[in-house]
Amino acid sequence: MKIQVLTLLAVPLLHACAGTPEYTQSSMKLRDGTTHYLIKTRMGPCANSRDWATRTLTKGANEICKDGYVLIDQQTPIILDPMRALDKDGELLWQIRCNDTGKSQS
């Protein structure tokens, strides 16, 4: 009975850590005419989840900006109670802008 209960508890936890998370994106045009993109993805409760989230956002940023990008801002959840960290999913959010290759360099 103990093994069944532990299995039922472990499967959702492992599922949250397995696989590549999807990302969502939005954009905003600033007053100076540049466009900033906001991309975010889910982070699970496991230790390597942040690595997967970073890889997912890197892949997404490279798809949005074919000539490279600049990371403007990064936001991660702040966990004030470490005991609750295991059961919480979080989000990793990046604000990026694409490299401007159209400008001539003088």
Beta strands, then each sheet from edge to edge (+ up, - down):
strand 1: 23-29
strand 2: 35-43
strand 3: 69-75
strand 4: 90-98
sheet 1: 1+ 2- 4+ 3-
end
